[in-house]
Amino acid sequence: MPKNLYKRHIAKAVTWRLVGTIDTILLSWLITGNPLTGLKIGGTEVITKMLLYYFHEQAWFKINIQDSKKRHVFKTITWRVIGTMDTMLLAWVISGNPLTGFSIGFAEVITKLILYYVHERTWYKIDFGLEKRRRLKRWKKISQITNTKSTA
């Protein structure tokens, strides 16, 4: 795999983690009523989720689904399952209450599905690390200009 793709996967992991951590901290705070518990859960997730997300990106890079919207829906679902399990376990361990872990995990399913889908669609429009896609776009643009001139 080209080095640029590793950079892309790392960049996606960092941007998603920022969005995801803020969401987890706020949800944990709202559910437990304790901002410190929210910070502990969110802070711990930074490490576990960055690693899990990176490996998820690597696996999905090898899966060949051409339709970008279907791909993003399937990718969103698989990531949400992994992410929710991680959050539930961490929230349970940090709060000491399995019901708290379940509550935070359940709330996250809703907010993070939406946030992750938007994140994926945004990154789909960004060419960072995708030299081949950039070259193809340039080639298509040149072809369109050439075809327009030749038909005029």
C-alpha positions in Angstrom: 0.0 0.0 0.0 1.4 3.5 -0.9 2.7 5.6 2.0 0.2 8.3 1.1 -2.7 6.0 2.0 -1.2 5.4 5.4 -1.1 9.2 5.9 -4.7 9.4 4.8 -5.8 6.6 7.2 -4.0 8.3 10.0 -5.5 11.7 9.2 -9.0 10.2 9.1 -8.4 8.4 12.4 -7.3 11.7 14.0 -10.3 13.8 12.7 -12.8 11.1 13.6 -11.3 10.7 17.0 -11.7 14.4 17.7 -15.4 14.3 16.7 -16.0 11.0 18.5 -14.3 12.0 21.7 -16.2 15.3 22.0 -19.4 13.3 21.5 -18.5 10.7 24.1 -17.5 13.2 26.7 -20.7 15.1 26.3 -22.9 12.0 26.3 -21.1 10.5 29.3 -21.4 13.8 31.2 -25.1 14.0 30.4 -25.8 10.4 31.4 -23.7 10.2 34.6 -24.1 13.9 35.6 -20.4 13.9 36.2 -18.1 15.8 33.8 -15.0 14.1 35.2 -16.5 10.7 34.3 -17.1 12.0 30.8 -13.5 13.2 30.5 -12.1 9.8 31.8 -14.2 7.8 29.4 -13.4 10.1 26.5 -9.7 10.3 27.4 -9.3 6.6 27.5 -11.2 6.2 24.2 -8.7 8.4 22.5 -6.1 5.6 22.7 -8.4 2.5 22.2 -10.4 4.0 19.4 -7.5 5.4 17.5 -6.0 2.0 17.3 -9.3 0.3 16.5 -10.2 2.9 13.8 -6.8 2.6 12.1 -7.2 -1.2 11.7 -10.8 -0.7 10.6 -9.6 1.6 7.9 -6.9 -0.9 6.8 -9.5 -3.7 6.5 -12.0 -1.5 4.6 -9.3 -0.4 2.1 -9.1 -4.0 1.0 -12.9 -4.4 0.6 -14.1 -3.7 -2.9 -17.5 -2.1 -2.9 -17.8 0.4 -5.8 -20.9 2.3 -4.8 -19.6 4.9 -2.4 -22.9 5.4 -0.6 -23.4 1.7 0.1 -19.8 1.4 1.1 -20.1 4.2 3.6 -23.3 2.8 5.1 -21.7 -0.7 5.6 -18.5 0.9 6.9 -20.5 3.1 9.3 -22.3 0.0 10.7 -19.2 -2.1 11.2 -17.4 0.8 12.8 -20.3 1.6 15.1 -20.5 -2.0 16.3 -16.8 -2.0 17.2 -16.9 1.5 18.7 -20.0 0.9 20.8 -18.6 -2.3 22.3 -15.4 -0.4 23.2 -17.4 2.5 24.8 -19.7 0.2 26.7 -16.8 -1.7 28.2 -14.8 1.4 29.0 -17.8 3.2 30.5 -18.6 0.1 32.6 -15.1 -0.2 33.9 -14.6 3.5 34.6 -18.1 4.1 36.2 -18.2 0.7 37.9 -21.8 0.3 36.7 -22.7 -1.9 33.7 -26.0 0.0 33.2 -24.1 3.2 32.8 -21.9 1.5 30.1 -25.0 0.3 28.3 -26.7 3.7 28.5 -23.8 5.6 27.1 -23.2 2.9 24.4 -26.9 3.0 23.4 -26.9 6.8 23.2 -23.8 6.8 21.1 -25.2 4.5 18.5 -27.6 7.2 17.5 -25.3 10.2 17.6 -22.2 8.5 16.2 -24.0 6.8 13.2 -24.9 10.2 12.0 -21.6 11.8 12.8 -19.6 9.0 11.2 -21.6 9.0 8.0 -21.0 12.7 7.6 -17.3 12.2 8.4 -17.0 9.5 5.7 -18.9 11.6 3.1 -16.6 14.5 3.8 -13.4 12.5 3.5 -14.7 11.0 0.3 -14.6 14.4 -1.2 -11.1 15.1 0.0 -8.2 13.8 -2.3 -5.5 13.8 0.4 -3.4 10.7 0.0 -5.2 9.6 -3.2 -2.8 10.6 -5.9 -4.4 8.2 -8.4 -7.9 9.7 -7.9 -6.4 13.2 -8.3 -4.7 12.3 -11.6 -7.9 10.7 -12.9 -9.9 13.8 -12.1 -7.3 16.0 -13.9 -7.4 13.6 -16.9 -11.2 13.7 -17.1 -11.2 17.5 -16.9 -8.6 17.7 -19.7 -10.6 15.2 -21.7 -13.8 17.2 -21.3 -12.1 20.4 -22.4 -10.5 18.6 -25.4 -13.8 17.1 -26.4 -15.6 20.4 -26.1 -13.1 22.1 -28.3 -13.1 19.4 -30.9 -16.9 19.4 -31.2 -17.2 23.2 -31.4 
